[in-house]
Amino acid sequence: MTTETMLADAYALAHTRRMACADDIALLATVMDTLPDVPTVVQLGAASGTMSLVVYAIRPQCFMVAVDIDQQSLNYQAQALANSTGDPSILEHAQLHSGSKRAGENYRAVNVDLLIVDADHSYEGIKANLMAWMPNMKKEGLIFVHDYDGTTAPESYPGIKKACDEVLGKKYKYKRGWSAVFNARFRKAFADSLNH
């Protein structure tokens, strides 16, 4: 397993599944490169494993928890990683078959360096997931939101941008492709959203 091989697998999977674009992969790789050597990463929505490939390509020693309500998506993710790394047990203890909001409410350790949000794409779902996971974020942590700006995506989800703008504020740190990255600092926008 090499970084280049895993990234190539991620780009190929993104291309065939059309659930992410090349710019999303490049942005996540850039973000991963800014994290500590052994970051804690939580991925909401496992999908086909594309984002997980990027995470492990850049930070192979990371601690990652993948959360998905759909067991089939968790299976796809595990298979994609096993195929790329040659390690069938890579996610053996790192997958939660659960709703993202419920998992966030039950996960109470303030240690998440990166939260990848790509689960429920409704306004209500995104907002609930962000609210549940924000207390678990490190002060200097980052939140990668996929489909934040899906104007060029095969499908558009305007509720994602609306929920993120309300909870995280309208100022993202990075934006590329369909995704945006926000600082996880407890901003006024997050505090205000607790009252709504």
Secondary structure as GFF3:
##gff-version 3
##sequence-region A 1 196
A	DSSP	alpha_helix	3	17	.	.	.	ID=ss1
A	DSSP	alpha_helix	22	34	.	.	.	ID=ss2
A	DSSP	beta_strand	40	44	.	.	.	ID=ss3
A	DSSP	alpha_helix	50	58	.	.	.	ID=ss4
A	DSSP	beta_strand	63	68	.	.	.	ID=ss5
A	DSSP	alpha_helix	71	85	.	.	.	ID=ss6
A	DSSP	beta_strand	95	97	.	.	.	ID=ss7
A	DSSP	alpha_helix	100	106	.	.	.	ID=ss8
A	DSSP	beta_strand	112	117	.	.	.	ID=ss9
A	DSSP	alpha_helix	123	133	.	.	.	ID=ss10
A	DSSP	three_ten_helix	134	136	.	.	.	ID=ss11
A	DSSP	beta_strand	137	145	.	.	.	ID=ss12
A	DSSP	alpha_helix	158	168	.	.	.	ID=ss13
A	DSSP	beta_strand	174	176	.	.	.	ID=ss14
A	DSSP	beta_strand	179	183	.	.	.	ID=ss15
A	DSSP	alpha_helix	188	194	.	.	.	ID=ss16
###
